[in-house]
Each structure stands twice: as C-alpha cells, then as structure tokens.
Amino acid sequence: MAKEGMSMEKYLLIGALALTLMLRGCATQPEAIGGERDKYGCLGPAGYSYSEDIGACVRTWEIDDEGKTRAAKAAVDYVVDNDMMDRFALTVTGFDVMRCGGEAPTRCVGGYNVYLERTYDTIERKVAHLGNWEVTSVEDVVPQP
C-alpha cells in the first residue's frame, strides 16, 4: 500500500515525469568541445589543418623539416593507394626518426615511423615503417589500456 497522503497513481506519475526529464536531457546534450571538423575532416580545435602537400590533416609545427614532410606524404599515399585507410579525416599524429648502426647509431636515410589515425566513423590507427623513403610495412596500432 502507498504511504499516507500519496496514492500509487501519484507515485507512478512522478516516476514517469522524472524519467521523461532525464531522457530529454540526454537527447539534448551539446556536441563535445573540439569536435568541429573542416571539409577534409580535420579537427581544427585540436590544431590540425589539411596539408595539400601531404594529403592529410597535420599540425604544421610538428612537421618541422623536409624529411618529415616527405615521410608523411609517402606514408599517406601508400595507405590510401593500397586501400588501407580512407583519405577523409586521415591525420598524421606523430613520427619516430629511425637510427641505424651499432655503438654510435646515426640517422637512417629516409628511415621513419609515421603514425596515422582516422577517427571519423570508426577509429583506425596505423604506423607506416619507412626505409630509404619507401614504405616497407604498415601495421595496426593497438591502443594500450
């Protein structure tokens, strides 16, 4: 039995009203800050813009030499031409410069790991390994928990 002063119908009505308000609040949540993309799918608020030279979204201040530009272009062209990733929203997210040699390693000619990410409808992450300015392999990057 319901408590004194409130009928079961009033409890149900209050519960239904509370549920309606909660669901309505979920449906009208604003878009997350930083989610605005340009016509290429680049996340401008995160500092990314489209590079015509590379053919992907980049942070221009992170590509601070001709070698990185050349490596990024080679990696992007390779994954797009081989249908590994779609160009829309394709983003260059990082580089490793490869070192060669034994006791005193030096920089390998055209040796880079180029990290690529595409986070539009799904999340795809890959790393392209380059040697002598050519892609030698591409592998999926699995996020660490």
ROLUM-223174 format. One record per residue (C-alpha): x, y, z; residue number from 1. Coordinates in pm, 1 decimal. Each point is the difference from the previous one (the first is absolute). Layout:
residues N
        X        Y        Z pos
        X        Y        Z NUM
...
end
This chain:
residues 145
        X        Y        Z pos
      0.0      0.0      0.0   1
    105.9    354.8    -68.7   2
    102.7    228.8    281.0   3
   -257.9    219.0    157.8   4
    -76.7    311.9   -204.5   5
    126.2   -137.6   -336.3   6
   -175.3   -247.1   -221.2   7
    175.8   -254.3   -221.3   8
   -106.0    199.0   -307.7   9
    184.9    307.6    127.7  10
    319.3   -202.6     51.4  11
    -23.4   -136.9   -353.3  12
    -66.9    346.4   -143.0  13
    299.9    151.3    182.0  14
    221.0   -290.6   -112.2  15
   -111.1     33.6   -363.0  16
     60.3    375.5      9.4  17
    349.9    -45.7    145.9  18
     86.9   -261.0   -264.8  19
   -124.5    227.1   -279.4  20
    211.9    289.7    125.2  21
    311.1   -218.8     27.6  22
    -40.6   -139.2   -351.9  23
    -67.8    344.1   -144.7  24
    318.1    131.6    162.1  25
    203.7   -280.1   -159.7  26
   -139.1     74.8   -345.2  27
     95.2    368.2     10.0  28
    362.0    -29.8    113.4  29
    224.4    246.5   -187.0  30
    275.6   -125.5   -231.5  31
    330.6    -55.0    174.3  32
    240.6    292.2    -12.3  33
    259.8    -46.3   -269.5  34
   -219.6   -219.8   -217.2  35
    -25.3    249.0   -287.1  36
    146.7   -130.1   -325.7  37
     83.5    184.4   -319.6  38
    -94.6   -120.7   -349.4  39
    292.0   -247.4      3.9  40
    -97.1   -144.7    337.9  41
    284.6    173.0    186.1  42
    -53.1     96.1    364.0  43
     85.4    370.0     -4.6  44
    -47.0     57.9    375.3  45
    265.1   -268.5     60.0  46
    242.4    189.7   -223.6  47
    -37.8   -211.7   -315.3  48
    -36.1    144.7   -348.7  49
      8.4   -159.1   -343.0  50
    333.9     -6.2   -179.0  51
    -26.2     -4.1   -379.3  52
    362.0   -120.2    -22.8  53
    -54.7   -299.7    227.8  54
   -367.0    -68.6    -73.0  55
   -102.6    -35.5    363.6  56
    -71.1    193.2    318.2  57
    314.3    114.3    179.3  58
    121.5    232.5    270.8  59
    231.1    214.5   -207.3  60
    234.8     79.1    289.1  61
     63.8   -373.9     52.9  62
    125.8    -45.3   -356.3  63
    304.9    212.9     49.6  64
    225.3   -123.4   -280.6  65
     -9.8   -121.5   -359.9  66
     70.9   -358.5    109.1  67
   -318.3    -24.4    206.9  68
   -203.2    152.8   -282.2  69
    140.4   -253.0   -247.7  70
    -54.5   -292.3    240.0  71
   -356.7    106.8     83.4  72
    -89.5     34.1   -368.7  73
    146.2   -343.5    -79.5  74
   -190.8   -161.3    288.4  75
   -332.0    170.6    -82.7  76
     25.2    -79.7   -372.3  77
     83.9   -363.1     78.4  78
   -291.6    -67.8    236.3  79
   -248.6    181.9   -224.5  80
    122.4   -155.3   -327.4  81
     -7.4   -349.2    155.2  82
   -352.4     49.7    141.8  83
    121.8    -33.2    358.3  84
   -153.6    330.4    111.9  85
   -236.8    257.6   -146.5  86
    142.0    349.5    -58.0  87
   -291.6    184.3    167.7  88
    102.0     93.0    357.1  89
    334.9   -179.2    -41.4  90
    240.9    158.7    246.8  91
    376.4    -19.2     47.1  92
     38.5    -21.4    378.0  93
    371.2    -58.4     50.0  94
    343.4   -110.3   -114.8  95
    293.7   -205.6    117.7  96
    331.4     65.1   -171.6  97
    175.1   -332.8    -51.1  98
    360.3    -51.1    110.3  99
    242.3   -239.9   -167.6 100
    335.2   -137.2    105.9 101
    157.3   -160.4    301.3 102
    191.3    186.5    268.7 103
    -55.7    348.4   -138.8 104
   -336.1    -18.2   -180.5 105
    -67.7    260.6   -261.1 106
   -319.0    102.2   -171.3 107
   -106.1   -244.1   -273.2 108
    -49.9    152.7   -343.6 109
   -374.3     38.7    -47.7 110
    -66.4   -209.0    310.4 111
   -316.9     96.1    186.5 112
   -299.2   -143.6    175.8 113
   -301.4    213.0    -92.7 114
   -306.5    -28.8    223.5 115
   -335.9     39.9   -170.9 116
   -347.0     21.3    146.3 117
   -348.8     26.5   -140.7 118
   -273.0     65.9    254.7 119
   -317.0     80.2   -181.5 120
   -254.3   -280.9    -15.6 121
    240.5   -252.9    154.2 122
    341.3     27.2    163.5 123
    289.2   -122.6   -211.5 124
    363.9     31.2    101.7 125
    296.7   -118.2   -202.1 126
    374.5     47.9     -9.3 127
    183.2      4.8   -331.3 128
    365.0   -106.1     13.7 129
    225.6    169.0   -254.9 130
    352.5    -78.3   -109.7 131
    179.7    196.3   -270.1 132
   -316.8    207.6    -51.3 133
   -217.1   -301.8    -85.0 134
   -267.2   -166.6    209.5 135
    129.4   -341.6    100.1 136
   -298.9   -106.4    210.9 137
   -317.9    126.5    163.7 138
   -152.2   -137.9    315.4 139
   -299.4     71.5    217.4 140
     66.1    182.4    324.8 141
   -191.4   -144.1    292.3 142
    -68.6    258.7    271.8 143
    143.1    -86.0    340.0 144
   -262.3    -29.8    276.9 145
end
